[in-house]
Amino acid sequence: MPRPFLHPYAKPTRESFITIVRGDGALVWDADGNELVDGMASLWYCTAGHGRAEIADAVYAQMRQIAAYSCFDPFTNEPAERLAEELHQIAPMADSRVFFCSSGSEAIDSAMKLARLAHVQAGQPQRKLIISRSRGYHGVAYGGTSAQGIAPNRENFGPFVADVVQVPADDIEALATLMAEHSSTVAAIITEPVQGAAGIYPPPENYLAGLRKLCDQHGAYLVFDEVITGFGRLGSWFAAHHYGVRPDIVTFAKAVTSGYQPLGGVFLGPGPCAALESDPDFFLRHGFTYSGHPAACAAGLANLSIIEREGLVERAKHVGLRIHHGLQALADDGVIDHTRGEGAMRAAVLRPDQNAMSIRDEMLRRGVICRAINTDTLTFCPPLVITDAQIDRIVDTVAAVAGG
């Protein structure tokens, strides 16, 4: 009989799993004592590395005072207020406000609801249409699944949220045509600046700037899903900074706490904020039990302190280049087909005769964790504290397995 724990993104009939018991920096150990290089920062999120006692101590200290309390009217707490202020200082757009939730999926659904709501408050209630891109991954709640651009992740979960449509990932002309046809009813475009879970696809040159122009032209909000790209992954605090494009709404999660506590959120820029604030009697009927959770926010504060103190935003450039150069050498030698990526998000794209899942499994046996996407892609998104020797171990293992 299968175990009681029904695992996410796994076959329900699978009976054997690798039990991770300990971590330190970019290394983790399983229950059998095997050491593994964490080439994926667990699941795109452990920027500050594993085993950071400073974050654990901050959470413990907060839980000793009060672990959790609702932030619904009329309550608040100091860690949530302090973290919102810290985030305000590094936000992708000036004069932002911060809405907290517990995950990237909640953040995406919140952004979609708040975008539509802001248009209502601005006197344009007909603006309901939300446009996303194929290959986009926007979480697994119903809003995000409706915006999902990875077909297998939508299969058998419908019907979906109405007035959410996709366009081809890099086709700005198709998007322009769709927006022209629905100019008065489009609410928002939602996009990952770098599409992550689909296999790490950076945007075409000027694509994001083109989205900004289309949103300005048609009165829509531009929503950046920065659940993966936020907090230094590309060598800037956010992809919006990296690409020099100003969104109206930004979602975040994952690296805001490096995964030490579940926390997500939404940055709301001046446009949607002004709409929500326009009526002093308006009451925001959206929020989650753990919005502004004190212990989670304490983890975020400690994590941001580490990122700043240790220069991890800048280090992402070095990490990404070292992985890129290693994978490019493998591509030049024909070991893999090619490589792509941005910052410290990198992919090894395999030849047609290779299989990503088989290579992933053998790499695990040799002590390196990566993520297999479809049959042809291995992705890498390591903790930014990873050492050069550990990066080289990742690349050397790809070479040994893929070239074997």
N, C-alpha and C positions, 0 to 999 in steps of 0.2 A: 504493500500500500504506500502511495506517495506521502511525503512528509506533510504535516499540517501547514507549514509555511508555503503559500502559493507565491512563487517568485515573480517579480516584474520582468517583462521582456525575456521570457524563458519558456521552454516547453513545459506545460503542466505535468507531464509524465516524467520529466527528468528527476533522477533520484540522487545524483552525485554532484556536489558543488565544492569549490575550493573555499575553505574557511579561513578568512583573513583575521589574524588575532592581534597584530601589532604593527605600528608604523613609526618611521623616523626619517624626516626629510622626504626624499624621493624614493625611499625604500619601504617595502612592507614585507611581512612574514606570514606564512600560512601556518595552520595547526600542526603540520608535519615538520616545521622548522625551516622550510625552504625560503630563501631570500629572493625577492622579486623587485626589479626596477619598475616603478609605477610610471609608465609612459603616458598615462591618460589622466593624471591627477584625480584618480578614482573615476569620476564621470564628468570631466571637464572643469572641476571646481576647486581642487585643493591647492590653490596658488601658493600659500605660505608653507606648504609641506605638512607632513604628518608629525604627530608627537609634540606639538607646540604647547608646552606646559603653560605658557603665558595666557593663551586663549582659554584653556581648561580652567586655570585659576580664576580668570575674570568671570567665567560662567558660574563657577562654584561660589565665588564671593557674592555675586548677585543673587543666586538661589538661596544663600544663607540669609539675605535680607528679605527678599520676596521673589519667588521664582516666576510668577506670572500674575497678571491682573489685566482685566479688560481695559482697552482704550476707547471703548464706546463712550459717547457723551454721558457724563461730564468728566471722565477720568483720563489721566495720562501717567507717564512715568519718566524718570530722568534719563535712563539709557536710550529710550526711543527718541526723546527730544534731542539728546546729544548726538545720536547717530544721524538723525535727520539734518542737523546743523553741519556735521562733518561731510555728509553726502552733498549737501547744498554747495559746499565749497569746491567740490570736484565735479559737479554735475555736467552733463553733456551740453546743457544750455543754461544761460544765466537766468537768475530769478525763478528757479524751479521750486516746486514743492514736492514732498515725498510722501507717497502712500505706501504703507507696509502690508505685506502678507507673508506667507510661509514658503512659497515655492515659485519657480518659474512659470508653471502652469497656471497658478492663481494670478500671477502678475500679468500674463497674457490676457486671460479672461477679464481681469480688471481694466486693462488698457482698452480693450474693445468696448466694454460697457461705458467707461468714462469718456471715450471718444464720442460715442453716440449721445451720451447724456450732455456733454458740453455743447454739442450742436443744438440740442433741444433748448438748453438754457440761453443759447445765443440767438434763439428765435428761428432756427432752421430744423424743425423736427423731422423733416422729410429726409434728412441725411442719415441713412442707415447702412449704405453699401460699404463693405469692408473688402479690400482687395489684397490678396497675398500672392506669393510666387510659388511656382512648382519648385520642388526640392527643399522648400522651407520647412523647418521643424519648429512648431510653436506650442509644444507641450501636449498633454493628453487629457485635459479637461474638455468640455464640449465646445467651448469657444475656440480653443486652440486646435482641437481636432478638426473643427470645421475649416479653420484656416490652414490646416496641415497640407503641405505640398509633397509629402512622401506617401505614395498611394497605399502601400501595405499597412501603414499606420491608421488609415481611414477605413480599411476594408471591414465590412460587417458591423460597423458601429453606427450607421445612419439610422434615421434621418438626422441631418445636421442643422446647425443654427442657420436660419434664413438670411439671405442677403450677404453671404460671404462667398466670394468667388476667387479663383486663381487665374493667373496669367503665366505664360512661359517664363522661366526664371530670368533670362537675360534679354528679353525682347521688349525694349523700351517703346517700340512703335506699337506693339499690340496693347501695351498698357495705355499709351496715349490715346489710341482709338477707343478703348473701353471707357476711359475717363471722359472723353469728349461726348460719348453717347449718354453718359450718366452724370454729366457735370453738376447738375443741381441736387443729386441724391447721394453722391459719394461722401462717405464720412471719413475714411482713412485708408492709407496704404500701410500695410505692416510687412516688415522685412527684416531678416537677419542681415546685418552689414556684410558679414562673412557667413555663408551658409555652412553650419557645422556638422550636424548629425547626418546630413546627406552625404558627407564625405569631404568636407572642407573645400568650398568653392568661393574664392574671393570675387568681388563684383568686377564686371568689366569697367574699364577706365571711364570715368565721368557718369557711370550709371546712377550712383547715389545722388549726385548733383542733379541728374535728370529727374529723379523722383521728387526732389525738393522743388524743382521748377514746376513740375506738373501739379503738385499739391498747392503751390501758391496760385497757379493759374485757375484751379478749379475749386478753391476754398476748402480743401481737405486737409486733415492732419497727417503728418508723416510720423509713423511709429517705428522706432528701431527696437528690435528684439535683441538686447545685448545680454541675454542670460549667460551666454558663453563668452562673448567678446569683452564684457565689462571688467573693470578692475585690473587693467594692465596687460591683458593677454596679447594685445597687438603692439605693446610698447608705448601706449598712451593710456590714460585712465579709462577712456572709452573709445570705441571705434568711431564715434562721431568726431572726436578730436583727431583721430588718426587720419580720417578721410576729409576733414574740414567741411563737414556738412552738418547743418543744424536741424535736428528733428524737433517735433513738437511734444512727443511723448516717448519715453524710453523705459523698457522693462529691464529688470535686473534680478539676479538671485545668485546661486552657486558661489562664486568667489567673493561675494560680499562678506561671508564668514569663513571662507575656505572649507565650507561644509561642516564646520564644528557644531553648528546649530542650523536647523532649517529656517531660512529667511529669504524673502523675496520682496520685490517692491516695484513701484512705478514712479518715475520722474514725470511731473506734469509741468510743461513749460508755460510761458506767459499767456499764450493764446487760450488753451483750455482752462487755465486757472482763472483768467479774467471772466470767462463764461460762467464758471461754477460760482464765482464770487459776486456776480452781477446783481443777484437778488439777496439781500441780507436775511430774508426769511426762508431761503432755500435750505432744505435739510438733506444731506447726502445719505441715502439709504443703501449704502454698499460698504461692506467690511467683513472681516473674518474674525473668528474667536481669538486668533493669535496675532492679529494685526498689532504691531508694536510690542511684541512679546519681550519683556525685560531681559530675560536671560539670553535670548537670541540676539537682541540688540547689543548686549554686553560683549558677546562673541564678535559681532561686527566691529565694534569699537577697537577691541584688542587686535583683531585681524588687520584692520586698516592701519593701525599703528605699526605693526610689523612690516607691512608692505611699504610704507613710507620710510621707515627707519633703515630698512635693508636695501632700499633702492630697487625693489623687484619690478616696478614698472619699466624702468630703464633696462634691467637685466633681461626682460622678455626679448628684446632685440637680439642680444647675444645668443640666448637659448635657441631662438628661432633660426638664426643664421647658421649655427653649428649643426642643427638637425638638417636644415636645407642643404648645406654643403655636403654632408654625409650622404643624404639620399640622392642628391644630384650626381655624386660620383658613382653610386650604384646604377643610376639610370644611364650614365655615360658608358658604363661597362656592360650594359644589357641585363643586369641582374633583375631590375624592375623596368617597367615601361617608362614611367616618368614620375615627377613629383610636383605637387602644387601646395599652395598655402599662403599664409600671411602671418607675420609676427611669430609667436610661439604656438601656432596651430599649423600642423604640417601633415601631409598625406603622401603615402607611397602608393602609387597606382601600378597594379601588377599587369603582367603580360596575360594574354588570353589563356595560355596553358597553365597558369597558376591559379590557386584557390585561396582566397583571403582567410576563410575560416580554418583551413588546414594549417596554413602558415601561422595564424594566431595561436592555435593550439600547441604547435611545436615550439613557438617562441615562449609560451608559458612554461613548457617543460624545461626550457633553458634559462628561465628566470627573468623574462621581460614581459610586461603587460602592454598590449596595444589594443585597439578596437578594430574589429573587422566590419566593414560596411559593404553590403551586398557580397559579390564574389570577387571583386577586383580591387578593393581599397583597404589599406591599413592606415589608421589615423593615430596621431601623436599630439598630445596636449599635456606635457608633464608639469609637475610643480615647478614654479619658477626658481626654487632653491636647488634644483637639480645641479649636480656637478658636471664638469666637462667629461670626466671619466665615465660617469653614468650615461651621459648622452652618447658617448662613443660606444658604450656597451650595447645600447639600443640599436645603433646603426650596424655594429658588427654582427649582432644577432640576426637582424634582417638579412644581411649579406650571407651569413652561414646557412640560414634556413631557405631563403628564396633562391639562393644560388647553388643549393646542394643537389 
